[in-house]
Amino acid sequence: MVATGLDILLRNTETLRGKNIGLIVNQTSVTPELQYSWSLLKERGVRLKRIFSPEHGLFATEQDQIAVDYQPELGCELVSLYGASAESLLPDPSMLQNLDIILFDIQDVGSRYYTYVNTLALFMEAVSGMDIEIMVLDRPNPLGGSIVEGPLLEPALRSFVGIFPVPVRHAMTAGELALLYRDFKKLDLKLTIVRMEGWRRAMLFDETGLPWIPPSPNMPTVAVAEVYPGMCLFEGLNISEGRGSTTPFQLSGAPFIDPNAVADRCRHYGLEGILFRPTWFRPTFHKFQGEVVGGIWLQVTDHDRFCSFATGVALTAAIHELYPGSLQFLRGVYEFNDTIPAFDLLAGNSRIRTSILEGCDPGEIQASWLSDEAEFSVTKQAYHLYD
């Protein structure tokens, strides 16, 4: 079994003795026996001063883009880092006073969009130049540490769903991302990574022996995490990404879609490692709540050949080709940004959206980011902590 950074730290907490400790955690900060980090640290006499919770809240009680106002009683101060404004994403300077070390321990899902590591990046910027140590308790990338996919983020499209200068599927752990970001932003920061034991880059989550704790309300399984790098793009479309169903992101659709026509179109694209199953569903909340929706359910058949981001782009292209008058790229407020289409923020550029609208072949669109993948595959090796 893989030993996480939390497991390693709990073997010897002497480095924390006499220090004022802050935590950036949620319900995934557990041992293999499902004991919460904050409880175990307090049992060992660690001086816990403050807990910072990310988007969705400490126990993932809130849906996406909902300000967190409920906080349970834990015996120490609990501060939300996700409120009703972009300013809430940064800790108030008063919340950093009298802290010596801040521990980050949250399970990531391996996609640039996922906001927990983005909270870490913003926190690193906030404490740069201060006498506060950031200690990342590393955890596995559930998608492994080898396969990179998608375009690099264009700097002009930086947002809360795009902070790190990495492809959509980055194949790095939270600790590795923190090392990269410290260099990228030239931060004046004491950064410590508590490494895992037993994790290898080719390892998928099911091979770690660790329990999967859903890190957010719509990430119930590792199978959902695997399709998420591509299907999160649907947050920027008038297409349900499956919220309100039991298999979000694996399932997607809209009332105007003929599932069989979309499935047939996607099969012609020659995508490997994935099957498109036509289906219907009725979302219980979110887009098309209560309506019968025609859609597609994704079944991964080969983890090594499946390209999630390319699949999301191809599925978008298929829907546009079949229903050009119905598919819409949403505009409006998305993760505190109201000037750039959500699809572009997620993709990291506007070229993919415009290429789809121009009717470009999905294979040609995929070719547009191959050089980014090759470049980053080399760059990230300098930050590898694991074989």
MINU-235679 format. One line per 5 residues: number of its first residue (from 1); their letters; for each residue x, z, y of N, C-alpha, C. Coordinates in steps of 0.05 Angstrom, whole numbers. Example, Ala and Ser with C-alpha at 12.3 -4.5 7.8 and 13.67 -1.06 7.14 Angstrom:
// residues 2
1	as	264/156/-114/246/156/-90/264/156/-66; 257/142/-45/273/143/-21/258/157/1
// end
This chain:
// residues 387
1	mvatg	17/0/-24/0/0/0/17/0/25; 9/-14/45/22/-14/71/18/13/85; 40/23/96/38/47/113/38/38/142; 17/45/157/15/37/185/33/54/203; 35/46/228/50/61/247/40/90/249
6	ldill	13/92/248/1/119/249/10/136/225; 10/124/201/19/138/177/48/148/181; 65/130/192/93/137/195/96/160/216; 82/158/238/83/179/258/74/206/248; 53/206/232/43/231/222/61/245/203
11	rntet	81/231/192/101/244/174/119/263/190; 122/257/216/139/273/233/130/270/262; 116/289/273/106/288/301/124/303/320; 149/309/312/167/324/330/172/310/356; 172/283/356/177/269/381/155/273/402
16	lrgkn	132/283/393/110/288/411/108/317/420; 124/334/408/122/363/413/129/369/443; 112/384/456/116/392/483/109/371/503; 99/348/494/93/325/512/62/325/516; 55/314/539/27/309/545/20/281/535
21	igliv	1/279/517/-4/254/503/-31/242/511; -30/215/515/-55/200/518/-57/181/495; -81/174/488/-86/155/466/-103/132/476; -96/107/467/-113/84/470/-122/77/441; -146/84/435/-155/82/407/-185/75/405
26	nqtsv	-193/68/381/-222/67/375/-225/76/346; -247/70/334/-253/80/307/-235/69/285; -219/49/291/-200/38/272/-174/54/270; -171/74/288/-147/91/287/-150/112/266; -147/104/241/-151/122/218/-128/119/198
31	tpelq	-126/139/181/-108/138/158/-122/124/135; -108/117/113/-121/105/90/-143/123/79; -142/149/85/-163/168/76/-186/170/96; -185/153/116/-206/151/137/-208/175/154; -185/188/160/-184/210/179/-175/199/206
36	yswsl	-189/208/227/-183/197/254/-157/209/265; -142/192/279/-116/200/289/-118/224/308; -138/224/326/-139/245/345/-144/273/332; -159/273/311/-164/298/296/-138/308/283; -124/290/270/-99/298/256/-77/306/276
41	lkerg	-75/292/298/-55/299/318/-60/326/329; -86/333/335/-92/359/345/-86/381/325; -92/375/299/-86/394/278/-56/400/276; -39/381/284/-10/385/283/1/397/309; -17/405/326/-8/418/350/0/399/373
46	vrlkr	-6/373/370/0/354/392/-18/359/416; -6/359/439/-21/365/464/-36/340/474; -60/336/463/-76/312/471/-90/317/497; -83/302/517/-95/306/544/-118/287/549; -116/262/539/-136/242/548/-137/220/527
51	ifspe	-161/211/522/-166/188/504/-178/165/521; -166/141/519/-176/117/532/-189/100/511; -214/92/515/-228/75/496/-230/47/507; -228/26/490/-229/-2/499/-257/-13/501; -259/-40/503/-285/-52/502/-300/-43/477
56	hglfa	-326/-41/479/-345/-33/458/-346/-2/455; -327/13/466/-328/42/464/-312/52/440; -309/79/440/-292/91/419/-302/86/391; -329/84/388/-340/79/361/-355/53/360; -348/34/378/-360/7/379/-390/8/380
61	teqdq	-401/25/397/-429/27/400/-442/5/418; -425/-9/433/-436/-28/452/-429/-57/444; -447/-75/450/-442/-103/445/-422/-115/465; -415/-140/462/-395/-153/479/-405/-154/508; -386/-150/526/-390/-151/555/-411/-131/566
66	iavdy	-414/-109/551/-432/-88/560/-415/-64/569; -420/-54/593/-405/-32/603/-409/-7/585; -388/7/579/-389/30/561/-395/55/577; -418/67/572/-425/91/587/-428/115/568; -433/110/542/-435/133/523/-408/140/513
71	qpelg	-401/166/515/-376/176/504/-382/202/489; -374/203/463/-379/227/448/-361/251/456; -369/274/449/-353/298/455/-332/302/434; -306/301/443/-284/304/425/-266/327/431; -272/342/451/-256/365/458/-233/359/477
76	celvs	-232/334/487/-212/327/507/-225/305/524; -212/299/547/-224/279/565/-224/251/552; -246/237/555/-249/210/544/-256/191/566; -240/170/570/-242/152/592/-247/124/581; -267/110/592/-273/82/584/-256/63/600
81	lygas	-244/44/586/-229/22/599/-245/-4/599; -272/-1/598/-289/-25/599/-315/-16/613; -316/-22/638/-340/-15/654/-354/-39/664; -366/-37/688/-382/-58/699/-367/-77/718; -341/-73/721/-325/-90/739/-297/-94/727
86	aesll	-283/-114/737/-256/-120/728/-237/-97/734; -243/-82/755/-226/-59/762/-226/-38/740; -248/-37/725/-250/-16/704/-230/-21/681; -220/-46/679/-201/-52/657/-174/-39/661; -168/-30/685/-143/-17/690/-148/13/693
91	pdpsm	-129/30/683/-133/59/687/-129/67/716; -147/84/725/-143/95/752/-117/111/752; -101/108/774/-75/122/775/-78/152/769; -100/164/777/-104/193/772/-105/199/742; -114/179/726/-116/183/697/-88/183/683
96	lqnld	-68/174/698/-41/173/686/-24/197/693; -34/213/712/-19/237/720/-15/256/697; 9/267/696/16/288/676/16/278/647; 17/251/644/20/240/617/49/232/612; 59/240/589/87/233/582/89/209/563
101	iilfd	70/208/544/70/186/524/41/177/520; 38/151/518/11/139/512/14/124/485; -1/133/466/-1/120/440/-23/99/439; -16/75/429/-36/54/424/-39/50/394; -63/53/384/-68/49/355/-96/38/351
106	iqdvg	-98/12/351/-123/-2/346/-118/-26/328; -136/-31/310/-133/-54/292/-140/-80/307; -121/-98/309/-125/-124/322/-135/-144/300; -144/-168/309/-154/-188/290/-138/-214/291; -117/-215/307/-99/-238/306/-107/-261/324
111	sryyt	-126/-257/342/-134/-279/360/-128/-271/389; -120/-291/405/-113/-286/433/-137/-275/449; -161/-282/441/-185/-273/456/-190/-244/453; -182/-232/431/-191/-205/424/-180/-186/444; -197/-170/456/-190/-156/481/-174/-131/478
116	yvntl	-172/-120/453/-158/-94/451/-128/-96/458; -115/-117/448/-87/-120/456/-84/-128/485; -105/-141/496/-104/-147/525/-106/-121/541; -121/-102/531/-121/-75/544/-93/-63/543; -79/-66/521/-52/-56/519/-34/-70/540
121	alfme	-37/-96/543/-20/-110/562/-25/-101/590; -50/-97/598/-57/-88/624/-47/-59/629; -48/-43/608/-38/-16/610/-8/-16/614; 6/-33/600/35/-36/603/42/-43/632; 27/-61/644/32/-68/672/27/-44/690
126	avsgm	6/-29/684/-2/-6/701/19/16/702; 33/20/679/53/42/678/81/32/683; 85/6/687/112/-4/693/124/10/717; 148/19/714/162/33/736/156/63/736; 138/73/719/132/101/718/146/114/694
131	dieim	148/139/695/162/154/674/143/161/651; 131/140/640/111/143/618/119/124/596; 121/134/572/128/118/549/103/107/536; 104/81/529/83/69/513/93/67/484; 78/79/466/85/79/438/63/64/422
136	vldrp	70/41/411/51/26/395/54/33/365; 32/43/354/32/49/325/22/23/311; 40/8/300/34/-19/291/16/-19/267; 0/-41/266/-19/-46/244/-17/-75/236; -26/-83/212/-24/-110/203/-40/-130/220
141	nplgg	-29/-154/223/-46/-176/232/-62/-185/208; -88/-183/208/-104/-189/184/-102/-218/175; -94/-236/194/-91/-264/187/-62/-271/178; -46/-251/175/-18/-255/168/-1/-261/192; 25/-263/187/44/-267/209/59/-293/208
146	siveg	48/-313/195/62/-338/191/49/-362/205; 23/-365/203/9/-389/212/1/-387/241; 11/-405/258/5/-406/286/-14/-429/291; -34/-425/308/-54/-447/312/-65/-446/341; -67/-470/352/-81/-473/378/-61/-476/401
151	pllep	-72/-483/424/-56/-487/448/-46/-461/461; -24/-463/475/-15/-440/491/-34/-437/515; -35/-413/525/-52/-406/548/-39/-417/574; -54/-433/589/-45/-441/615/-47/-418/635; -26/-413/650/-26/-389/668/-50/-388/687
156	alrsf	-60/-410/696/-83/-410/715/-109/-400/702; -109/-399/675/-133/-391/661/-131/-363/649; -112/-347/660/-110/-319/652/-136/-305/658; -145/-289/638/-169/-273/641/-168/-251/620; -189/-235/618/-189/-213/598/-190/-224/570
161	vgifp	-197/-249/566/-196/-261/539/-171/-279/536; -152/-277/555/-128/-292/554/-107/-281/572; -90/-263/562/-69/-251/578/-42/-258/567; -38/-257/541/-12/-263/529/-7/-293/529; 18/-301/534/26/-329/534/30/-339/505
166	vpvrh	9/-340/490/11/-346/461/-11/-365/454; -9/-379/431/-31/-395/420/-55/-377/412; -77/-390/406/-101/-375/399/-96/-357/374; -86/-369/353/-78/-353/330/-48/-349/332; -39/-325/338/-11/-321/346/7/-311/324
171	amtag	-4/-300/302/12/-291/279/32/-270/286; 24/-251/304/41/-229/311/25/-203/309; 39/-181/306/26/-155/306/24/-145/335; 9/-124/339/6/-112/366/34/-104/376; 50/-92/359/77/-84/368/94/-107/376
176	elall	93/-129/361/109/-152/368/99/-165/394; 72/-165/398/61/-176/423/70/-159/447; 71/-133/443/80/-115/465/109/-121/473; 126/-125/453/154/-132/459/156/-158/474; 140/-178/465/140/-204/479/130/-201/508
181	yrdfk	110/-186/512/98/-184/538/116/-168/557; 130/-148/547/149/-134/564/170/-153/575; 180/-171/558/200/-191/568/187/-212/586; 164/-221/578/150/-242/594/145/-233/622; 135/-209/626/129/-198/652/151/-183/665
186	kldlk	174/-181/650/197/-166/661/189/-138/670; 176/-123/652/165/-97/659/187/-76/656; 187/-57/675/205/-34/674/190/-12/658; 195/-12/632/177/3/615/193/13/591; 189/39/584/199/49/559/179/44/538
191	ltivr	186/26/519/167/17/499/178/23/471; 163/37/455/171/44/428/151/33/409; 160/19/388/143/9/367/148/25/342; 127/39/331/130/52/306/122/32/284; 142/22/270/138/0/251/123/9/226
196	megwr	109/-10/215/97/-6/188/118/-7/167; 110/3/144/126/0/119/110/-17/99; 123/-36/87/110/-51/65/95/-76/74; 94/-82/100/80/-106/108/98/-130/109; 89/-152/100/104/-177/100/88/-198/115
201	ramlf	101/-218/127/88/-237/145/68/-254/129; 73/-259/104/55/-276/89/30/-261/78; 28/-235/84/8/-218/73/-18/-219/89; -40/-225/75/-67/-223/87/-77/-194/84; -98/-188/99/-106/-160/100/-114/-149/73
206	detgl	-127/-165/57/-137/-156/30/-113/-148/12; -89/-157/19/-66/-150/3/-52/-124/12; -61/-113/35/-48/-89/45/-56/-63/32; -79/-63/19/-89/-38/7/-102/-20/27; -104/-28/52/-116/-12/73/-146/-17/74
211	pwipp	-162/3/82/-191/-1/86/-196/-17/111; -216/-35/110/-224/-50/134/-245/-34/149; -239/-26/173/-258/-13/191/-266/-34/211; -292/-41/213/-299/-62/233/-290/-53/260; -272/-68/273/-261/-60/298/-280/-64/322
216	spnmp	-300/-81/318/-320/-85/339/-347/-92/325; -369/-91/340/-395/-93/327/-399/-119/311; -386/-141/319/-390/-167/306/-365/-176/291; -350/-156/281/-327/-162/264/-329/-146/238; -350/-150/223/-356/-133/200/-337/-136/177
221	tvava	-325/-159/173/-308/-164/150/-283/-180/158; -264/-180/140/-239/-196/144/-246/-226/144; -267/-234/128/-275/-262/128/-285/-271/155; -298/-254/170/-306/-260/197/-281/-264/215; -262/-246/212/-237/-248/228/-223/-274/223
226	evypg	-225/-285/199/-211/-309/192/-222/-333/207; -248/-334/211/-260/-357/225/-262/-353/255; -257/-328/264/-261/-321/292/-243/-337/312; -218/-344/305/-202/-359/325/-215/-385/334; -231/-397/317/-245/-422/325/-273/-417/334
231	mclfe	-287/-400/321/-316/-397/326/-322/-380/350; -303/-365/360/-307/-350/385/-312/-370/408; -302/-395/406/-307/-415/426/-337/-418/432; -354/-412/412/-383/-416/415/-395/-396/435; -379/-375/442/-389/-358/464/-391/-373/490
236	glnis	-377/-396/492/-378/-412/516/-398/-435/514; -415/-435/493/-435/-457/489/-463/-445/488; -483/-462/491/-510/-454/487/-517/-456/457; -499/-447/440/-501/-446/411/-497/-417/403; -514/-407/385/-510/-380/375/-485/-379/359
241	egrgs	-468/-359/364/-445/-354/347/-451/-335/325; -477/-332/319/-485/-315/296/-490/-286/303; -486/-279/329/-494/-251/336/-524/-247/330; -531/-224/320/-558/-220/312/-563/-227/283; -542/-235/269/-543/-240/240/-523/-221/227
246	ttpfq	-523/-221/200/-504/-204/186/-477/-217/182; -474/-243/189/-449/-257/186/-442/-271/212; -438/-256/234/-431/-270/259/-405/-286/257; -403/-308/272/-381/-326/273/-378/-343/247; -384/-332/224/-386/-349/200/-411/-367/203
251	lsgap	-431/-357/217/-456/-370/220/-459/-378/249; -469/-402/254/-473/-412/282/-496/-432/282; -509/-435/305/-530/-455/305/-547/-454/331; -567/-471/332/-585/-473/355/-611/-486/345; -634/-481/359/-659/-493/351/-660/-523/350
256	fidpn	-643/-536/366/-644/-565/366/-626/-578/345; -613/-563/329/-593/-573/309/-607/-579/282; -601/-602/271/-607/-608/243/-583/-601/227; -584/-579/211/-560/-570/197/-548/-591/179; -564/-607/165/-553/-627/147/-537/-648/162
261	avadr	-547/-656/185/-534/-677/201/-507/-667/211; -506/-642/220/-481/-630/230/-461/-627/207; -470/-617/185/-452/-613/162/-440/-639/153; -457/-660/151/-447/-687/143/-426/-697/163; -431/-693/189/-412/-703/209/-385/-688/206
266	crhyg	-386/-662/202/-362/-646/200/-346/-653/175; -360/-660/153/-346/-668/128/-330/-693/132; -338/-710/150/-324/-736/155/-298/-731/170; -294/-708/182/-270/-703/197/-245/-697/180; -249/-692/155/-227/-687/137/-213/-660/140
271	legil	-227/-641/150/-216/-614/153/-212/-602/125; -190/-588/121/-183/-577/95/-188/-547/94; -194/-538/70/-197/-509/65/-223/-497/75; -243/-514/81/-268/-504/91/-291/-520/81; -314/-507/75/-338/-520/68/-359/-513/89
276	frptw	-376/-533/95/-397/-530/115/-424/-529/101; -437/-505/101/-463/-503/87/-485/-503/107; -503/-523/106/-526/-524/124/-545/-501/117; -556/-489/138/-574/-466/134/-592/-462/158; -609/-442/156/-627/-434/179/-625/-404/180
281	frptf	-629/-393/204/-629/-364/207/-645/-357/232; -652/-331/235/-667/-321/257/-652/-297/270; -638/-301/292/-623/-279/305/-641/-257/313; -633/-232/308/-649/-209/316/-643/-201/345; -621/-211/356/-615/-206/384/-596/-228/394
286	hkfqg	-589/-228/420/-571/-246/432/-584/-274/434; -569/-296/434/-579/-322/438/-601/-329/417; -624/-340/427/-646/-349/410/-658/-326/394; -658/-302/406/-670/-279/392/-698/-285/382; -703/-281/357/-729/-284/345/-736/-312/337
291	evvgg	-720/-332/345/-726/-360/339/-713/-368/313; -725/-387/299/-712/-399/275/-692/-420/285; -668/-417/275/-645/-432/285/-633/-449/262; -628/-474/267/-614/-490/247/-584/-488/252; -569/-485/230/-541/-480/235/-523/-485/211
296	iwlqv	-499/-476/214/-478/-480/194/-466/-453/186; -461/-449/160/-447/-426/151/-420/-435/140; -398/-423/149/-371/-431/141/-361/-416/117; -351/-430/97/-340/-418/73/-311/-427/71; -292/-409/75/-263/-416/72/-257/-417/42
301	tdhdr	-244/-439/35/-236/-444/7/-206/-442/2; -191/-445/23/-162/-445/21/-150/-432/46; -140/-407/44/-131/-393/68/-107/-407/81; -90/-420/64/-66/-432/75/-71/-459/89; -93/-473/82/-99/-499/94/-120/-497/116
306	fcsfa	-135/-476/116/-157/-474/135/-146/-470/164; -155/-486/182/-148/-484/210/-173/-477/226; -175/-452/233/-200/-442/245/-204/-454/273; -184/-455/290/-188/-466/316/-196/-495/316; -182/-510/299/-189/-539/296/-218/-542/286
311	tgval	-227/-524/268/-254/-525/258/-274/-519/280; -269/-500/297/-287/-494/319/-289/-517/338; -267/-530/344/-267/-553/362/-282/-576/349; -277/-581/323/-290/-603/309/-321/-599/308; -329/-574/303/-357/-568/301/-371/-572/328
316	taaih	-356/-564/350/-367/-569/377/-369/-599/382; -349/-615/374/-349/-644/378/-372/-657/362; -377/-647/338/-399/-658/322/-426/-653/335; -430/-629/345/-455/-623/358/-459/-640/384; -437/-643/399/-438/-660/423/-445/-689/416
321	elypg	-432/-699/395/-436/-727/387/-465/-731/378; -477/-712/364/-504/-715/354/-526/-707/375; -519/-689/393/-539/-678/412/-527/-677/440; -517/-699/451/-504/-698/477/-522/-688/500; -548/-692/497/-566/-682/518/-574/-653/515
326	slqfl	-567/-641/493/-575/-613/488/-552/-593/490; -528/-601/480/-505/-583/481/-497/-578/510; -492/-553/516/-483/-546/543/-459/-527/541; -440/-532/559/-417/-514/563/-426/-494/585; -428/-469/578/-440/-449/595/-423/-444/620
331	rgvye	-436/-439/642/-423/-430/666/-437/-404/675; -424/-389/691/-434/-362/698/-413/-341/694; -421/-316/695/-401/-295/692/-394/-291/662; -369/-292/656/-359/-287/629/-334/-271/631; -335/-246/620/-312/-228/621/-301/-226/650
336	fndti	-320/-221/669/-314/-215/697/-304/-240/712; -306/-264/700/-297/-288/714/-322/-306/718; -326/-315/743/-350/-332/748/-342/-359/759; -317/-367/757/-308/-392/769/-299/-413/748; -292/-404/724/-282/-422/704/-301/-421/680
341	pafdl	-308/-444/668/-326/-443/644/-314/-426/622; -331/-411/609/-322/-393/588/-306/-407/566; -315/-431/559/-302/-447/538/-273/-452/546; -268/-458/571/-240/-463/581/-223/-438/580; -235/-415/588/-221/-390/587/-212/-384/558
346	lagns	-230/-389/540/-224/-383/512/-203/-403/501; -207/-429/506/-189/-449/496/-161/-447/509; -160/-437/533/-135/-434/547/-128/-458/564; -146/-478/565/-143/-501/582/-170/-515/584; -172/-535/602/-197/-550/606/-196/-576/591
351	rirts	-173/-584/580/-170/-610/567/-188/-613/542; -190/-591/527/-205/-593/502/-235/-598/509; -246/-584/528/-274/-589/536/-278/-617/546; -261/-627/563/-264/-654/574/-260/-675/553; -242/-670/534/-239/-689/512/-263/-691/494
356	ilegc	-276/-668/489/-301/-668/474/-323/-684/489; -325/-679/514/-345/-693/530/-340/-723/532; -315/-731/530/-308/-759/531/-311/-772/503; -318/-757/483/-322/-768/457/-297/-773/441; -275/-759/447/-250/-763/432/-253/-753/404
361	dpgei	-238/-766/386/-238/-757/358/-226/-730/355; -238/-712/339/-227/-685/335/-198/-685/326; -190/-704/310/-162/-706/301/-143/-711/325; -152/-728/344/-136/-733/367/-134/-708/385; -156/-693/387/-156/-669/403/-137/-648/390
366	qaswl	-138/-645/364/-121/-627/350/-91/-633/355; -85/-659/356/-57/-667/360/-47/-658/387; -65/-653/406/-56/-646/433/-43/-618/434; -47/-601/415/-35/-575/416/-13/-570/395; -6/-591/380/14/-588/359/41/-581/370
371	sdeae	48/-592/393/74/-585/405/75/-556/414; 52/-545/423/51/-517/431/56/-499/406; 43/-507/384/47/-491/360/76/-491/351; 89/-514/352/117/-516/344/135/-500/362; 130/-502/388/146/-487/408/144/-457/404
376	fsvtk	119/-447/401/115/-418/399/125/-408/372; 123/-424/351/133/-415/325/162/-408/326; 177/-421/343/205/-415/347/208/-391/366; 193/-391/387/196/-369/407/190/-342/395; 170/-340/379/161/-314/370/180/-301/350
381	qayhl	198/-317/338/216/-306/319/235/-284/331; 240/-286/357/257/-266/370/244/-239/371; 218/-238/366/203/-213/367/193/-203/340; 200/-216/319/192/-208/292/204/-181/285; 187/-163/275/196/-137/265/194/-136/235
386	yd	184/-157/223/179/-157/194/187/-183/182; 196/-183/156/204/-207/143/180/-224/135
// end
